[in-house]
Amino acid sequence: MVTIRDVAKHAGVSVATVSNALTENRSVNAETKKKVLRVARELNYSPNVMASSMVTKKTNIIGVFLYNFVEKNFLPYSEFLKGVTQKCQSSGQRVLVYTDVTEQQLRAGFVMGQEPMDAGIIFFPQEDEFRANDLKSACLPFVFVGRSKEFSFVDCENKKLTRNLAQKLISAGHRRICFFNSDKNWALTQDRHDGFLQALAENGIALRDCAEYFLEKNQDACKDLEDAFAAGFRAFMAESPNMVRCILKFCAARGLRIGQDVSLVFLGYDPQFEWMTPSLTCAKLSYEKLGEKALDLIEQIKEDKRTHCYFLDAEILEGESIARIGAGEESAAAG
């Protein structure tokens, strides 16, 4: 078996120089590094990860803590993990994934040393944030996916996105919009709410002429939809695939045509709606890029020990699900 000493001997350098060239723990002259890497390839040298960890006091492991690991979140999670793992592979790091970890499991794992890591990425800040508190107590850098008031985070530009989608409905003539927002306990819900209000204010629309429902867990959204439709609303903003399906089912049962009788926009993206006719106006966020950026922030935190945040814009996919209406049409529907 080829050892690091063999590489050092063939390259004519010290063992420490080989280690630094391979791990980038310390800077090495560019020509020397190039020579070391060439020799390592020629000798087919594979570093002993565990031995390196004992020397550098680093595990080269990034812990990713997923939350609410259910089928509807599989696509964004898989894309996010792709961005994280690809970037980690290029830098010699590994990824340890936790799904809906409990405080007891976390304490029994990395806190007690059974599953060590160098840094963490945590999905969605919670009210009782034991994940962040435990990583903070261990002096490990971490980043949230989702806006946090206290810690570093990466997130979608939710306020801007909601404002822009509401503006598309307003530009089509709608002045009475029903917004099905998410759970009030989420920071993104407040961001979406603020974006909705911004669009209304910019167009001189009173909030009392619109409606906003905050969908709590297990809430009967279909009942809220019936109430909104009875009140004359024909323009809807949906925060989740489930709400989109609810609106589509509601309209189909009543012979209402999306894009003609009813307008619908979706604040997210789901491939199940790609074949919708008419096509759905929605928003697609690059979770892969968000994963890459989360790792970038971790490196920044390691360097300057400061709190950082990063917002990523979602791309609005223009569809045909928005009906253009004339003056007075909404008033007639409300009557």
C-alpha positions in Angstrom: 0.0 0.0 0.0 1.3 3.4 -1.0 1.8 5.7 2.0 2.2 9.5 2.4 5.9 8.9 3.0 6.2 7.2 -0.4 4.7 10.3 -2.0 7.0 12.6 -0.1 10.1 10.5 -1.1 9.2 10.5 -4.8 8.3 14.2 -4.8 11.4 15.1 -2.9 9.6 17.0 -0.2 8.6 16.5 3.5 5.6 14.5 4.7 4.2 17.8 6.1 4.4 19.4 2.7 2.5 16.5 1.1 -0.2 16.7 3.8 -0.6 20.4 3.3 -0.7 20.1 -0.5 -3.4 17.5 -0.4 -5.6 19.0 2.4 -5.0 22.6 1.7 -4.6 23.1 5.4 -1.7 25.4 4.8 -0.6 27.2 1.7 2.0 25.4 -0.5 4.0 26.8 -3.4 1.9 26.3 -6.6 4.7 24.4 -8.4 5.4 22.2 -5.4 1.6 21.5 -5.0 1.4 20.6 -8.7 4.3 18.2 -8.4 2.9 16.5 -5.2 -0.5 16.0 -6.9 1.1 14.6 -10.0 3.2 12.1 -7.9 0.1 11.1 -5.8 -1.8 10.3 -9.0 1.1 8.4 -10.5 1.4 6.3 -7.4 -2.4 6.0 -7.0 -2.2 7.3 -3.5 -5.4 7.4 -1.5 -5.2 9.4 1.8 -6.3 7.6 5.0 -9.2 9.7 6.0 -9.3 8.6 9.6 -5.6 9.1 10.1 -5.8 12.5 8.6 -8.7 13.4 11.0 -6.5 12.5 13.9 -3.7 14.8 12.8 -5.8 17.8 11.7 -8.5 17.4 14.4 -11.1 17.7 11.6 -13.6 15.1 10.4 -14.3 16.7 7.0 -17.9 15.9 7.6 -20.8 18.3 7.1 -24.0 17.5 8.9 -27.3 18.3 7.1 -30.4 18.4 9.3 -33.6 18.0 7.3 -37.0 18.9 8.7 -40.4 17.5 7.9 -39.0 14.8 5.7 -42.2 13.9 3.8 -42.9 13.1 0.1 -43.9 16.7 -0.8 -40.4 17.9 0.3 -38.5 15.2 -1.5 -37.7 17.2 -4.7 -36.2 20.4 -3.0 -34.3 18.2 -0.5 -32.8 16.0 -3.2 -31.8 19.1 -5.3 -30.3 20.8 -2.2 -28.4 17.7 -1.2 -27.0 17.4 -4.8 -25.6 20.9 -4.5 -24.1 20.1 -1.1 -22.6 16.7 -1.9 -21.1 17.8 -5.3 -19.3 20.7 -3.7 -18.2 18.6 -0.7 -16.8 15.9 -3.0 -14.7 18.5 -4.9 -13.2 19.6 -1.6 -12.7 16.2 0.0 -15.6 16.5 2.4 -18.4 14.1 3.2 -22.1 14.6 4.1 -24.0 13.1 7.1 -27.7 13.5 6.7 -30.2 13.6 9.6 -34.0 13.4 8.9 -36.3 14.9 11.6 -33.7 14.3 14.3 -34.9 14.5 17.9 -33.0 16.2 20.7 -32.2 12.8 22.3 -30.9 11.4 19.0 -28.7 14.4 18.4 -27.2 14.3 21.9 -26.6 10.6 21.6 -25.0 11.2 18.2 -22.6 14.0 17.5 -22.7 15.7 20.9 -21.4 12.5 22.6 -18.8 12.0 19.8 -20.3 9.0 18.1 -21.1 11.0 14.9 -18.6 13.9 14.8 -18.8 16.7 12.3 -17.1 20.0 11.5 -20.1 22.1 10.6 -23.9 21.9 10.1 -26.6 22.9 7.7 -30.1 23.1 9.4 -33.4 23.2 7.5 -36.1 25.7 8.8 -35.6 27.4 12.2 -37.9 26.1 14.9 -39.2 27.7 18.0 -37.3 25.3 20.2 -34.0 25.2 18.2 -32.0 22.5 20.0 -30.1 21.7 16.8 -28.6 25.2 16.6 -28.0 25.4 20.3 -26.1 22.1 20.4 -23.9 23.0 17.5 -23.3 26.4 19.0 -22.3 24.8 22.3 -19.9 22.6 20.4 -18.4 25.8 18.8 -19.2 24.4 15.3 -20.2 26.8 12.5 -23.7 26.2 11.0 -26.1 27.8 8.6 -29.9 27.7 8.4 -31.9 27.1 5.3 -34.7 29.6 6.0 -34.5 33.1 7.5 -33.3 33.3 11.0 -33.1 36.4 13.3 -30.1 35.2 15.2 -28.0 32.9 13.0 -26.5 32.8 9.5 -28.9 31.6 6.8 -29.6 31.1 3.1 -33.1 31.6 1.8 -35.3 32.4 -1.1 -36.2 36.1 -1.6 -39.8 35.3 -0.6 -40.9 38.9 -0.1 -39.8 39.9 -3.6 -41.2 36.7 -5.2 -44.7 37.2 -3.6 -44.8 40.8 -4.5 -43.9 40.0 -8.2 -46.5 37.2 -8.5 -49.2 39.4 -6.9 -48.2 42.2 -9.4 -48.9 39.8 -12.3 -52.5 39.3 -11.1 -52.9 43.0 -10.6 -51.5 43.8 -14.1 -54.1 41.4 -15.5 -56.9 43.6 -14.0 -57.4 41.9 -10.6 -57.9 44.1 -7.6 -59.5 41.4 -5.3 -56.9 38.7 -4.7 -57.2 35.7 -2.3 -53.8 34.6 -0.9 -53.4 31.2 0.7 -50.3 31.8 2.8 -48.4 29.2 5.0 -48.3 28.6 8.7 -48.0 31.8 10.8 -45.1 30.3 12.8 -42.8 30.3 9.8 -40.5 33.3 9.0 -41.2 32.8 5.3 -44.9 33.3 5.9 -44.2 36.8 7.3 -41.9 37.5 4.3 -44.7 36.4 1.9 -47.2 38.5 3.8 -45.0 41.6 3.5 -44.6 41.0 -0.2 -48.3 40.7 -0.7 -49.0 44.0 1.2 -46.2 45.7 -0.8 -47.9 44.8 -4.1 -51.3 46.0 -2.9 -49.9 49.3 -1.5 -48.0 50.0 -4.7 -51.2 49.7 -6.7 -53.5 51.6 -4.3 -55.4 48.4 -3.3 -56.9 48.2 0.2 -56.2 45.1 2.2 -59.9 44.9 3.1 -60.7 44.3 -0.5 -58.5 41.2 -0.6 -58.2 38.1 1.6 -55.3 36.2 3.2 -55.6 32.8 4.8 -52.8 31.4 7.0 -52.9 27.6 6.6 -52.2 25.9 9.9 -51.4 22.2 10.1 -54.5 20.0 9.3 -56.6 23.0 8.4 -59.4 22.5 6.0 -58.2 24.7 3.2 -61.0 23.6 0.9 -63.6 25.1 3.2 -61.6 28.4 3.2 -61.6 28.2 -0.6 -65.4 27.8 -0.7 -65.8 30.9 1.5 -63.4 32.9 -0.7 -65.2 31.9 -3.9 -68.6 32.7 -2.3 -67.2 36.2 -1.5 -66.5 36.8 -5.2 -62.8 36.1 -5.3 -61.5 34.8 -8.7 -57.8 35.4 -8.4 -55.8 33.1 -6.1 -52.3 32.8 -4.9 -51.3 29.3 -3.6 -48.3 28.6 -1.3 -48.2 24.8 -1.7 -48.8 22.0 -4.2 -51.7 20.8 -2.0 -53.4 24.2 -2.2 -52.9 24.2 -6.0 -54.6 20.7 -6.2 -57.4 21.9 -4.0 -58.1 24.9 -6.3 -57.9 22.8 -9.4 -60.3 20.2 -8.0 -62.7 22.9 -6.8 -62.8 24.6 -10.2 -63.1 21.3 -12.1 -66.2 20.3 -10.0 -67.9 23.6 -10.9 -66.9 23.7 -14.6 -64.6 26.8 -14.0 -61.7 27.3 -16.4 -58.3 28.2 -15.1 -56.9 31.2 -17.0 -60.4 32.2 -18.2 -62.9 32.1 -15.3 -60.3 31.9 -12.5 -56.7 33.1 -12.1 -54.1 31.0 -10.3 -50.4 31.5 -9.4 -48.2 29.2 -7.4 -45.4 30.5 -5.2 -43.4 27.3 -5.7 -42.7 24.6 -8.3 -43.7 21.0 -8.7 -43.2 18.8 -11.7 -46.7 17.3 -11.3 -48.0 20.6 -12.8 -45.8 20.6 -15.8 -48.5 19.0 -18.0 -51.3 21.2 -16.8 -53.4 22.8 -19.4 -53.4 25.8 -19.4 -49.8 26.0 -18.1 -49.4 27.2 -14.5 -47.6 30.4 -13.6 -45.2 29.4 -10.8 -41.8 30.0 -9.4 -38.7 27.8 -9.5 -35.9 28.1 -7.0 -32.5 26.5 -7.6 -32.1 24.5 -4.4 -28.9 23.1 -5.8 -27.4 26.6 -5.9 -28.8 27.2 -2.4 -26.9 24.2 -1.1 -23.7 25.4 -2.7 -24.2 28.8 -1.1 -24.8 27.3 2.3 -21.3 25.8 2.2 -19.8 29.1 1.0 -21.3 30.8 4.1 -19.9 28.2 6.4 -16.4 28.9 5.1 -17.0 32.7 5.6 -18.1 32.0 9.2 -14.9 30.0 9.8 -12.8 32.9 8.6 -14.4 35.9 10.2 -16.7 34.4 12.9 -19.5 36.7 11.8 -23.2 36.2 11.0 -24.0 36.1 7.3 -27.1 35.8 5.2 -27.8 35.2 1.5 -31.0 35.6 -0.5 -31.5 33.8 -3.8 -34.1 34.9 -6.4 -36.6 32.3 -7.7 -37.3 32.3 -11.4 -40.9 33.0 -12.4 -42.1 30.6 -15.0 -44.8 32.4 -17.1 -47.9 30.2 -17.7 -51.4 30.8 -19.0 -53.2 30.5 -15.7 -53.9 34.2 -15.3 -57.2 35.5 -16.8 -57.2 39.1 -18.0 -60.3 40.8 -16.8 -62.1 44.1 -17.6 -63.3 46.8 -15.2 -66.3 45.7 -13.1 -65.9 42.0 -13.7 -64.8 41.3 -10.2 -67.5 43.5 -8.7 -70.1 41.5 -10.7 -68.7 38.2 -9.4 -68.8 39.5 -5.9 -72.4 40.5 -6.3 
